[in-house]
């Protein structure tokens, strides 16, 4: 390939990453705006802490479980765009419908449906992104996408906060999120028109490629499953804020927005560092973020704020480095399946952890804190082994 063609492909790859980043920006503005009030909305509708933990965990379970099927189908059919579109439409349009929910059971179904839509489209979208990040640097490409994603995730809760401040009406907060939902779908259509074959963005190199699902992939999966098990979903944290009064109702979305802003910055930093240093960067991020729970589940606003900052650091590092590492471990033609398998196990761990942490919240908060911290730290020795095996890959 000529130098000019190489530059052209790299430019196209960067534009593709940015376009999908804009899609994610509007999409996250929609569903993360909703998730910033889902916990307290369920509480207002009469749900218990155990129900909040179960709903958030079960939604993740179905969403991540569906990724196994979605990823396999995307590799077999090569219909990456079709699967991505169906997922986004389901994911986004479930959110404004929450404005019509008058019972916690109906709201729970819609919240789970939103997670199912996200699960359907994620492996296909990440596979397409992995092709483009070959040109931009895996960590930087996924980090840039995650940063744009989290700009939306930060803006959405602020919009909802403004609605609550002006109207004090949760239904209006959900309804107004129809606007970013439609914008996301529109930009996605434009990306399809401009880049109908994203696979062409990955240029083959002389660097030896991994064969199938290697041992390092499965070990990496185990390490990330420990992290998922101990990582409390935000609705349970919001439920704690609502119940204890440590954070006022109007400020809960603000704290979520702060976490999303930290997430965006962490994704860029850790993504770039991953391209230079590899897996050790994820180990460092795990050690930093593993102590978010004792702070977030305190009864003091200052501690809660610092807890959400650590929570955001962990999320940003996971969302950038986690996906970038898989792209390095798995050959291009089976990445959809790899993302699907990985996210299925990750989601099962998230569900089991969320459900157990929700139950422990009603029984013993100290037990919740111990489980959260210990589960995350258990990932460190596994990731150290991944680092050792990762370093033994053949040189390109």
Secondary structure as the mmCIF struct_conf table of DSSP 4:
data_model
#
loop_
_struct_conf.conf_type_id
_struct_conf.id
_struct_conf.beg_label_comp_id
_struct_conf.beg_label_asym_id
_struct_conf.beg_label_seq_id
_struct_conf.end_label_comp_id
_struct_conf.end_label_asym_id
_struct_conf.end_label_seq_id
HELX_RH_AL_P HELX_RH_AL_P1 UNK A 3 UNK A 44
TURN_TY1_P TURN_TY1_P1 UNK A 45 UNK A 46
HELX_RH_AL_P HELX_RH_AL_P2 UNK A 49 UNK A 77
HELX_RH_AL_P HELX_RH_AL_P3 UNK A 80 UNK A 96
HELX_RH_3T_P HELX_RH_3T_P1 UNK A 97 UNK A 100
BEND BEND1 UNK A 103 UNK A 103
HELX_RH_AL_P HELX_RH_AL_P4 UNK A 104 UNK A 136
HELX_RH_AL_P HELX_RH_AL_P5 UNK A 138 UNK A 166
TURN_TY1_P TURN_TY1_P2 UNK A 167 UNK A 167
HELX_RH_AL_P HELX_RH_AL_P6 UNK A 170 UNK A 176
TURN_TY1_P TURN_TY1_P3 UNK A 177 UNK A 177
HELX_RH_AL_P HELX_RH_AL_P7 UNK A 178 UNK A 194
BEND BEND2 UNK A 196 UNK A 196
HELX_RH_3T_P HELX_RH_3T_P2 UNK A 198 UNK A 201
BEND BEND3 UNK A 202 UNK A 202
HELX_LH_PP_P HELX_LH_PP_P1 UNK A 203 UNK A 204
BEND BEND4 UNK A 206 UNK A 207
HELX_LH_PP_P HELX_LH_PP_P2 UNK A 208 UNK A 210
BEND BEND5 UNK A 212 UNK A 213
HELX_RH_AL_P HELX_RH_AL_P8 UNK A 215 UNK A 230
HELX_RH_AL_P HELX_RH_AL_P9 UNK A 234 UNK A 244
BEND BEND6 UNK A 246 UNK A 247
HELX_RH_AL_P HELX_RH_AL_P10 UNK A 249 UNK A 277
TURN_TY1_P TURN_TY1_P4 UNK A 278 UNK A 279
HELX_RH_AL_P HELX_RH_AL_P11 UNK A 280 UNK A 289
TURN_TY1_P TURN_TY1_P5 UNK A 290 UNK A 291
HELX_RH_AL_P HELX_RH_AL_P12 UNK A 292 UNK A 296
TURN_TY1_P TURN_TY1_P6 UNK A 297 UNK A 297
BEND BEND7 UNK A 298 UNK A 299
HELX_RH_AL_P HELX_RH_AL_P13 UNK A 301 UNK A 317
HELX_RH_PI_P HELX_RH_PI_P1 UNK A 318 UNK A 322
HELX_RH_AL_P HELX_RH_AL_P14 UNK A 323 UNK A 329
BEND BEND8 UNK A 330 UNK A 330
HELX_RH_3T_P HELX_RH_3T_P3 UNK A 332 UNK A 334
HELX_RH_AL_P HELX_RH_AL_P15 UNK A 335 UNK A 363
HELX_RH_AL_P HELX_RH_AL_P16 UNK A 365 UNK A 390
TURN_TY1_P TURN_TY1_P7 UNK A 391 UNK A 392
BEND BEND9 UNK A 393 UNK A 393
HELX_LH_PP_P HELX_LH_PP_P3 UNK A 394 UNK A 395
#
